[in-house]
Amino acid sequence: MRPAVSALACALLVAGLAALPLFVGGYGQGVLVGLMNAVVLASAWALFSGPTKYVSLATVAFFGIGAYTVAVLTETMPFGAILAVAGAIGVAVALLVGLATLRLAGVYFVIFSFGLAELVRQIITWFETSVNRTLGRYIFIDLSATAIYWMLLALAVAVIGTRWLIERGRLGLAVHAIGDDEIVARHAGVDVTKVKLALFALSALAMTLAGAIQAPRWTYVEPSIVFNPNISFTALIMALLGGATRLWGPVFGAVPLFFFFEWLSVTMPGQFSIVLGLTFIVIVFLVPNGVLDLAEKGLRKTRGPNAGDARHV
Amino acid sequence: MNMNRRTFVGAAATAILACAAAVPPAIAQERSSVRIGYVVSQTGVNAAGATTTTIPNYELWVHDVNAAGGLRLPDGTQLPIEVVAYDDRSQTEEVVRGIERLVNQDRVDFILAPWGTGFNLAAAPLMARFGYPQIASSSIVPPIPGIHERWPGAFWLLGTAEDYAHAFAELLTTQKQAGALNGRIAMISIADGFGIELAASARKAFEEAGIEIVMDRTYPLGTQDFATLLSEAQASGADAFVAYSYPGDTFAITRQARVSGYNPPIFHTGVGTSFPIYPQMAEGGVEGVMSLGGIDVNRPEIQDYIRRHQEVIGKLPDAWASPVIYSSLQMLAQAIERRGLDREAVTQELASGRFETILGPIQLVDNAPRDLWYIGQWQGDHFVAVAPAGREGSADLVVPKPGWN
């Protein structure tokens, strides 16, 4: 009974979300695009970083690769084919750098991932300026905000669904073992590198597609625009706020923070960077495990010490 | 099943959150003002440029108009301006959403353009779709074939890269013929939209004018050390030096040139040279430094403008984009005065009308002005216009550039 109810609830949710743009105006549709982008990026980030506990700042590297691929290939092939190529490039880059760097641990990986975004950006800049003698590309693909939203929604469903599947299977166990103690996991027979690589590539694929899907909204693309490090920071903050180790955690972080940032740019334009930093500090100190964890603990407290058992009945 | 329960709760809560995304519609209002909105980078990488040129001039113009009783309409009545301003955080997605918000939520009458070429391009398809004129006064004309057919309501007030390159090449040719220069030039440019665009146009213009480019290098965004590039320029034998640079590197190049005593007869740097703080980069010794833009300081309207900018904003305007931005807003006000708040009519008026501005009369051709100051030079306390040389109000060029002190 329960699985059927859950499946029905999820189907209804997706159908409801898909119908939303038909009831809101143009600005509402734009908000939905931004919101769904936040959900996708935070979920994709948590897909890899949540269970493995590898903090990645490479989100924008893949996001930018996606957007740039669209800019380069626009008018040469249909949009669907461009998305496929972008996804392939994203996965290829993830595998390449993953193989080389996923053996790095802790802060070294953080620094590397931050550097990766900068590296990709500089390579593209160098290539465009010294080989093509130009910088900045135009994208004239006519896609409505609603169409972009639907694609992002499908992507969000795919990312969250993938994570759900992973958590249920053997791969989920392996991943959590890595997050708890990598050395123990290795001794227990988990092929640590392969598992990490697979997750990193999946997460990169989603990020790449998110950038590619949205690129037609911007008309003009140049490295400084699509490789904006803020994209990496906000995805990370959102996932942390909700709780990166949980399936719905990133969603619960992305939605309120997105509206919070939107409200900020309306009411306090100019203070964004300061507030972003403060939010980060507040999250790390007050809700290190995310709001979902906090809510669950609160719930358990009010229900008494045995309330936790009820969940397993 | 632990997971399923969680899945269910999560899904239900997500649905509730998603419903909150549906925003309430704007309330219809009786007209007591003209609503004007803008989304400009107040934070992020673009903030330095946007807060030096675009935002102060938007604020100054609104202040000036409202102090005079408001925007004048064709029937002679006046309505004050009500401003709706957002920050795009230097992210294109934000500028897109901000404009959607201005149009659909705030239902503003007019939208002032964002800062920079890239952001104006991101805004252009939206502004065209919603039928708003876009007066991009901090962007040169983007090199897109058929741009005016694509976005007939977009106006590019800083002219084209070719215009600047030709004006500079012409100036060099005149000096070469007068025997003041040897006709060789060293060029460096930033590997970013503006630098690439200008350098590409300059290569063509120099070649046509018979000026030999003996050094042609690009450097990446964020470069601060120019010692190597400048010593190469010094050794190249060129007596003209041009850098198509951004403010940060413009300042660094200037400091470095002064320190190493590199003082060619023509010294031309990029964006930032016309900023009021520029002379401080060489302890005030910037006499003769050239760049894009320039103003006619003897023009009373400009003197008055500089004074008001200082009074209202608390600092001096730069001498390239600032007066152009202010003029573009004067054009908008005059177009509204002639045609009312009908956006389509205002767009037509902007494209075809003739306007009185602090820079003098402006009439656009192909959505861009024809009479701009392309090259300026620091002379005394001002960055004065020196090219096109024949135009009324241009100052005489100082060649060779005096020393750095």
Interface residues (C-beta under 8 A of the other chain):
Chain A: R2 P3 V5 S6 A9 C10 L12 L13 G16 L17 L20 F23 V24 G25 G26 Y27 G28 Q29 G30 V31 L32 V33 G34 L35 N37 Q122 T125 W126 T129 S130 R133 T134 L135 G136 Y138 A145 W164 E167 R168 Q214 R217 W218 T219 Y220 E222 S224 I225 N228 N230 I231 R246 L247 W248 V251 F252 V255 P256 F259 E262 S265 V266 P269 G270 Q271 F272 S273 R311 H312
Chain B: M1 N2 M3 N4 R5 R6 T7 F8 G10 A11 A12 A13 T14 A15 L17 A18 A20 A21 A22 V23 P25 Q42 T43 G44 V45 A85 Y86 D87 D88 R89 S90 Q91 T92 E93 E94 V96 R97 G98 E100 R101 V103 N104 Q105 T117 G118 L121 A122 A124 P125 P142 I144 A191 D192 G193 I196 A200 T218 P220 L221
